[in-house]
């Protein structure tokens, strides 16, 4: 990598790292220490974990003479890497009042300083090995930026004061197109990442999938449309639901999307706001998305149908930047998938069971982080993400 390329890499590194801290500017130390549920993490933990990633996977092997900021942090901020040692239990991250937020900020600053030195001074041979890990670390941090927002939103939703994460008004969004369908003739289509640019290992290898003719909705399902499903007794008719979904409805008392308030408002990153009937419905589980599709006389698309339509000649509207879209595809490896080498082999592959693929991106996804081959994944009952749906039908 030429010196000019290194400078650009260093500038991008600083921008991504600064963006994480920018998301926390309206939060106090108490906000950043609490964990709302086992599946979420405190903001402070996200800030520390993303620093641990760079320290452990980049600085320790490639920064000559580097000394850990605090060797005890490996136990606290390792997420799920078995090959990198023991970890503090995930459900107990909210008990970590120490290190303090100030110490976590100092940790980030020390890691950033060491990374700046490495980006400037690392020998070319070592840098060639480190650069893919640095890029992965930046993409990883952007994933955690979205998780920081989903997790703090869930935390604030449990506070009777309904505090806002942001005090600025939301950007005005264009009126969605009238509901319609986009036909796809099917056939053999190429799926997955190929060529230049970053992709996670689960987006590869590119391969051919045969699709039957189908049509995909030209936009996402809206709040108003989902309200009609509720008004028609959607949460009361077992026949609309998958068995596990109906069990979840009964066990958890679901009767509307997460963060819908009984007074007609919706809890958002900007606090309680009037629910806009034309906005895409969000915070649905896969089970709710599948039940709505059944009620609507349609189905959810497979992840391959979604990708084929979005990369086709007439892509549908609202593919990115509004809501992750549940698909009907289990999160499985692509044919001849091989995880990345080393510790990062644990990044994606070992989670390929019991999860459902979502495609697109959401209002919380950092700019530049979305692409048509991106495979997000969550358990089918997950609701705290900005997850919605788009319908599909057979032709």
C-alpha positions as CSV (number, residue, x, y, z in Angstrom):
1,X,0.0,0.0,0.0
2,X,1.4,3.3,-1.1
3,X,1.9,6.2,1.4
4,X,-1.1,8.1,0.0
5,X,-3.2,5.0,0.4
6,X,-2.0,4.7,4.0
7,X,-3.0,8.3,4.7
8,X,-6.5,7.7,3.3
9,X,-6.8,4.5,5.3
10,X,-5.7,6.4,8.5
11,X,-8.2,9.1,7.8
12,X,-11.0,6.6,7.3
13,X,-10.0,4.8,10.5
14,X,-10.3,8.0,12.5
15,X,-13.7,8.8,11.0
16,X,-15.1,5.5,11.9
17,X,-13.8,5.6,15.4
18,X,-15.0,9.1,15.9
19,X,-18.4,8.2,14.7
20,X,-18.8,5.7,17.5
21,X,-18.1,8.4,20.1
22,X,-20.4,10.8,18.3
23,X,-23.3,8.4,18.9
24,X,-22.8,8.7,22.6
25,X,-22.7,12.5,23.0
26,X,-26.2,12.8,24.4
27,X,-25.7,9.9,26.8
28,X,-24.5,10.2,30.4
29,X,-22.3,7.6,32.1
30,X,-25.3,5.9,33.7
31,X,-27.0,5.4,30.3
32,X,-23.9,3.7,29.0
33,X,-23.4,1.2,31.8
34,X,-26.8,-0.5,31.8
35,X,-27.8,-3.7,29.9
36,X,-31.6,-4.0,29.1
37,X,-31.6,-7.7,28.3
38,X,-29.2,-10.6,27.7
39,X,-29.2,-10.1,24.0
40,X,-28.2,-6.4,24.3
41,X,-25.0,-4.8,25.6
42,X,-24.2,-1.6,27.4
43,X,-22.9,1.3,25.2
44,X,-19.7,1.3,27.3
45,X,-19.1,-2.3,26.5
46,X,-19.5,-1.7,22.7
47,X,-17.0,1.1,22.9
48,X,-14.5,-1.1,24.7
49,X,-15.1,-4.3,22.7
50,X,-14.4,-2.6,19.4
51,X,-11.1,-1.3,20.8
52,X,-10.3,-4.8,22.1
53,X,-10.8,-6.0,18.6
54,X,-8.1,-3.7,17.2
55,X,-5.8,-4.3,20.1
56,X,-6.0,-8.1,20.0
57,X,-6.2,-8.8,16.3
58,X,-4.0,-6.0,14.9
59,X,-1.8,-4.3,17.5
60,X,-0.6,-7.3,19.4
61,X,0.6,-9.3,16.3
62,X,1.8,-6.4,14.1
63,X,2.7,-3.3,16.3
64,X,6.3,-4.0,17.4
65,X,6.8,-3.5,21.1
66,X,3.1,-2.9,21.8
67,X,2.0,-3.4,25.4
68,X,-1.7,-4.0,26.3
69,X,-3.4,-1.1,27.8
70,X,-4.8,-3.4,30.6
71,X,-4.3,-7.2,30.3
72,X,-7.5,-7.7,32.4
73,X,-9.6,-6.2,29.6
74,X,-9.3,-9.3,27.5
75,X,-11.6,-11.2,29.9
76,X,-14.1,-8.3,30.0
77,X,-14.4,-7.4,26.3
78,X,-13.9,-10.5,24.3
79,X,-17.3,-11.3,22.8
80,X,-17.4,-14.9,21.6
81,X,-13.9,-15.8,20.4
82,X,-13.1,-19.2,22.0
83,X,-9.6,-19.2,20.5
84,X,-8.8,-16.0,22.3
85,X,-9.5,-17.0,25.8
86,X,-12.2,-16.9,28.5
87,X,-14.9,-14.3,28.6
88,X,-17.1,-12.5,31.0
89,X,-20.7,-13.9,30.6
90,X,-22.7,-11.9,28.0
91,X,-25.9,-11.6,30.2
92,X,-23.7,-10.0,32.9
93,X,-22.1,-7.2,30.9
94,X,-24.4,-4.7,32.6
95,X,-22.7,-5.4,36.0
96,X,-19.4,-4.1,34.8
97,X,-19.4,-0.7,36.6
98,X,-15.6,-0.9,36.4
99,X,-13.7,0.0,34.3
100,X,-15.4,3.4,34.3
101,X,-16.6,5.2,31.2
102,X,-13.6,7.5,31.5
103,X,-11.3,4.5,31.6
104,X,-12.9,3.1,28.5
105,X,-12.5,6.4,26.7
106,X,-8.8,6.4,27.8
107,X,-8.5,2.8,26.4
108,X,-10.0,3.9,23.1
109,X,-7.6,6.8,22.9
110,X,-4.6,4.7,23.6
111,X,-5.6,2.1,21.0
112,X,-6.3,4.9,18.4
113,X,-2.9,6.4,19.0
114,X,-1.1,3.0,18.6
115,X,-3.1,2.3,15.5
116,X,-2.1,5.7,14.0
117,X,1.5,4.8,14.6
118,X,1.0,1.4,13.0
119,X,-0.8,2.8,10.0
120,X,2.1,5.2,9.5
121,X,5.1,3.1,10.3
122,X,4.3,-0.6,9.9
123,X,6.7,-2.3,7.4
124,X,5.1,-3.0,4.1
125,X,5.3,-6.8,4.5
126,X,3.5,-6.7,7.9
127,X,1.1,-4.1,6.7
128,X,0.0,-6.3,3.8
129,X,-1.1,-8.9,6.4
130,X,-2.6,-6.4,8.8
131,X,-4.6,-4.3,6.3
132,X,-7.4,-6.9,5.8
133,X,-7.8,-7.2,9.6
134,X,-8.0,-3.4,10.0
135,X,-10.6,-3.3,7.3
136,X,-12.6,-6.1,9.0
137,X,-12.2,-4.1,12.3
138,X,-13.7,-1.0,10.7
139,X,-16.6,-2.9,9.3
140,X,-17.0,-4.7,12.7
141,X,-17.1,-1.3,14.4
142,X,-19.8,-0.1,12.0
143,X,-21.9,-3.1,12.9
144,X,-21.5,-2.2,16.6
145,X,-22.5,1.4,15.9
146,X,-25.9,0.1,14.7
147,X,-26.1,-2.2,17.7
148,X,-25.3,0.7,20.0
149,X,-28.4,2.4,18.7
150,X,-30.7,-0.6,18.8
151,X,-29.5,-1.5,22.3
152,X,-29.9,2.0,23.8
153,X,-33.3,2.4,22.1
154,X,-34.5,-0.8,23.8
155,X,-33.0,0.4,27.1
156,X,-34.7,3.8,26.9
157,X,-38.0,2.2,26.0
158,X,-38.1,0.6,29.4
159,X,-37.8,3.9,31.2
160,X,-41.1,5.6,32.0
161,X,-39.6,8.9,31.1
162,X,-39.2,7.7,27.5
163,X,-35.9,9.7,27.0
164,X,-34.6,10.5,23.5
165,X,-31.2,9.5,22.2
166,X,-31.2,12.4,19.7
167,X,-32.8,15.7,20.2
168,X,-32.7,16.7,16.5
169,X,-35.8,16.2,14.3
170,X,-35.8,13.3,12.0
171,X,-35.1,14.0,8.3
172,X,-38.2,14.2,6.2
173,X,-38.7,11.1,4.1
174,X,-40.3,11.0,0.7
175,X,-43.8,9.5,0.3
176,X,-43.5,5.8,-0.5
177,X,-44.7,4.7,-3.9
178,X,-48.2,3.2,-4.3
179,X,-48.1,-0.5,-3.6
180,X,-47.2,-2.6,-6.5
181,X,-45.2,-5.6,-7.7
182,X,-42.1,-6.1,-9.7
183,X,-41.9,-9.3,-11.8
184,X,-38.8,-11.4,-12.0
185,X,-38.6,-14.2,-14.6
186,X,-36.5,-16.4,-12.4
187,X,-33.9,-18.7,-14.0
188,X,-30.2,-19.1,-13.0
189,X,-28.9,-16.1,-11.1
190,X,-25.5,-15.3,-9.6
191,X,-25.7,-14.8,-5.8
192,X,-23.0,-13.5,-3.5
193,X,-20.0,-11.2,-3.5
194,X,-17.4,-11.2,-6.2
195,X,-14.8,-8.7,-7.3
196,X,-13.4,-5.7,-5.6
197,X,-14.5,-4.2,-2.3
198,X,-15.0,-5.5,1.1
199,X,-17.4,-8.3,2.0
200,X,-17.8,-10.6,5.0
201,X,-16.9,-14.2,4.5
202,X,-20.5,-15.3,4.8
203,X,-21.2,-13.4,1.5
204,X,-19.0,-15.8,-0.4
205,X,-18.4,-17.7,-2.5
206,X,-20.5,-16.3,-5.4
207,X,-22.6,-19.1,-6.8
208,X,-25.5,-19.8,-9.1
209,X,-29.1,-20.3,-7.8
210,X,-32.1,-21.3,-9.8
211,X,-35.2,-19.3,-9.1
212,X,-38.8,-19.9,-10.2
213,X,-40.6,-16.9,-11.5
214,X,-41.8,-14.6,-8.7
215,X,-42.7,-11.0,-8.0
216,X,-41.5,-8.8,-5.2
217,X,-43.3,-5.9,-3.6
218,X,-42.0,-2.6,-4.9
219,X,-41.8,-1.2,-1.3
220,X,-41.8,-2.1,2.3
221,X,-45.0,-2.8,4.3
222,X,-46.0,0.4,6.2
223,X,-47.3,1.1,9.7
224,X,-50.7,1.7,8.3
225,X,-50.9,-1.6,6.5
226,X,-49.6,-3.4,9.6
227,X,-52.3,-1.7,11.7
228,X,-54.9,-3.2,9.5
229,X,-53.5,-6.6,10.2
230,X,-53.8,-5.9,13.9
231,X,-57.3,-4.5,13.5
232,X,-58.3,-7.7,11.7
233,X,-57.3,-9.8,14.7
234,X,-53.9,-10.8,13.3
235,X,-52.4,-11.5,16.7
236,X,-55.5,-13.6,17.7
237,X,-55.6,-16.1,14.8
238,X,-53.3,-19.1,15.3
239,X,-53.8,-20.2,11.7
240,X,-51.7,-17.3,10.5
241,X,-48.7,-18.1,12.6
242,X,-45.9,-20.6,12.5
243,X,-46.0,-22.9,15.6
244,X,-43.1,-21.3,17.4
245,X,-44.4,-17.9,16.5
246,X,-47.8,-18.6,18.0
247,X,-46.1,-19.9,21.1
248,X,-44.1,-16.6,21.3
249,X,-47.3,-14.6,21.0
250,X,-48.9,-16.5,23.8
251,X,-45.8,-16.5,26.0
252,X,-44.9,-12.8,25.6
253,X,-48.3,-11.3,25.0
254,X,-47.3,-9.7,21.7
255,X,-50.1,-7.6,20.3
256,X,-48.2,-5.0,18.1
257,X,-44.6,-4.3,17.0
258,X,-42.1,-3.6,19.7
259,X,-41.9,0.2,20.6
260,X,-45.5,0.9,19.5
261,X,-47.2,2.8,22.3
262,X,-50.9,2.4,23.2
263,X,-51.6,6.1,22.6
264,X,-50.9,5.8,18.9
265,X,-47.3,7.0,19.2
266,X,-44.1,5.0,18.5
267,X,-41.0,5.1,20.6
268,X,-38.0,6.1,18.5
269,X,-34.4,7.3,18.8
270,X,-36.0,10.8,19.1
271,X,-38.4,9.8,21.9
272,X,-42.1,9.1,21.6
273,X,-43.3,10.4,18.2
274,X,-46.6,10.3,16.4
275,X,-46.8,7.1,14.4
276,X,-46.6,7.8,10.7
277,X,-48.9,5.5,8.8
278,X,-46.7,5.8,5.7
279,X,-43.4,4.9,7.4
280,X,-42.2,1.3,7.1
281,X,-43.2,-0.9,10.0
282,X,-40.2,-1.7,12.1
283,X,-39.3,-3.8,15.2
284,X,-41.0,-7.0,14.0
285,X,-39.8,-10.5,14.7
286,X,-39.6,-13.0,11.8
287,X,-42.7,-14.7,13.2
288,X,-44.7,-11.4,12.9
289,X,-43.4,-10.8,9.4
290,X,-44.4,-14.3,8.3
291,X,-47.8,-14.0,9.9
292,X,-48.5,-10.7,8.2
293,X,-47.4,-12.2,4.8
294,X,-49.8,-15.1,5.4
295,X,-52.6,-12.7,6.2
296,X,-51.8,-10.6,3.1
297,X,-52.0,-13.7,0.8
298,X,-48.4,-13.5,0.1
299,X,-45.1,-14.7,1.6
300,X,-41.7,-13.5,2.5
301,X,-39.0,-13.6,-0.2
302,X,-36.0,-15.8,0.0
303,X,-32.7,-14.0,0.4
304,X,-31.8,-15.1,-3.2
305,X,-35.0,-13.6,-4.6
306,X,-34.3,-10.4,-2.7
307,X,-30.8,-10.1,-4.0
308,X,-31.8,-11.0,-7.6
309,X,-34.5,-8.3,-7.6
310,X,-32.4,-5.6,-6.0
311,X,-29.5,-6.1,-8.4
312,X,-31.9,-6.4,-11.4
313,X,-32.7,-3.9,-14.1
314,X,-35.7,-2.5,-12.2
315,X,-34.8,-2.7,-8.5
316,X,-37.6,-2.1,-5.9
317,X,-37.8,1.1,-3.8
318,X,-36.7,1.3,-0.1
319,X,-34.2,-1.5,-0.4
320,X,-31.7,0.3,1.9
321,X,-31.6,2.7,4.7
322,X,-35.1,2.2,6.2
323,X,-35.5,-1.3,7.7
324,X,-33.8,-4.6,7.6
325,X,-36.1,-7.0,5.7
326,X,-36.8,-10.5,7.0
327,X,-36.4,-13.2,4.4
328,X,-37.6,-16.8,4.4
329,X,-34.1,-18.1,4.3
330,X,-32.3,-19.8,7.1
331,X,-28.8,-18.5,7.7
332,X,-26.8,-21.3,6.1
333,X,-23.4,-21.4,4.5
334,X,-23.2,-20.9,0.7
335,X,-21.9,-23.9,-1.2
336,X,-18.2,-24.5,-0.6
337,X,-18.1,-21.7,2.0
338,X,-14.9,-21.5,4.0
339,X,-14.5,-19.2,6.9
340,X,-11.7,-16.7,7.0
341,X,-8.4,-17.9,8.5
342,X,-7.3,-17.4,12.1
343,X,-9.3,-16.2,15.1
344,X,-11.7,-14.4,12.7
345,X,-12.9,-17.7,11.5
346,X,-15.3,-17.4,14.4
347,X,-16.8,-14.2,13.1
348,X,-19.7,-15.7,11.1
349,X,-19.6,-19.4,10.3
350,X,-20.2,-20.8,13.8
351,X,-23.6,-19.0,14.0
352,X,-25.0,-20.7,10.9
353,X,-27.8,-22.5,12.7
354,X,-31.1,-21.4,14.1
355,X,-31.0,-17.9,12.5
356,X,-32.9,-16.2,9.8
357,X,-31.3,-13.9,7.1
358,X,-32.3,-10.3,6.8
359,X,-31.4,-8.2,3.8
360,X,-31.0,-4.4,3.1
361,X,-30.1,-2.0,5.9
362,X,-31.9,0.3,8.3
363,X,-32.1,3.9,9.6
364,X,-29.4,2.9,12.1
365,X,-27.0,1.4,9.6
366,X,-23.9,3.7,9.1
367,X,-23.6,5.3,5.7
368,X,-21.6,3.2,3.2
369,X,-22.0,0.0,5.2
370,X,-24.9,-1.5,3.1
371,X,-24.6,-3.5,-0.1
372,X,-26.8,-6.0,-2.0
373,X,-24.9,-9.1,-0.9
374,X,-24.9,-8.2,2.8
375,X,-26.4,-11.0,5.0
376,X,-27.6,-9.9,8.4
377,X,-29.0,-12.6,10.7
378,X,-30.9,-12.9,13.9
379,X,-33.0,-15.5,15.7
380,X,-36.6,-15.5,14.5
381,X,-38.0,-14.0,17.8
382,X,-35.7,-11.0,17.7
383,X,-37.7,-7.7,17.7
384,X,-35.3,-5.0,19.0
385,X,-33.6,-4.5,15.7
386,X,-34.9,-2.1,13.0
387,X,-36.5,-5.0,11.2
388,X,-39.5,-4.9,8.8
389,X,-40.7,-6.8,5.8
390,X,-41.3,-6.8,2.1
391,X,-43.7,-9.2,0.5
392,X,-43.2,-11.7,-2.4
393,X,-45.5,-13.9,-4.4
394,X,-45.2,-16.8,-6.8
395,X,-45.9,-16.3,-10.5
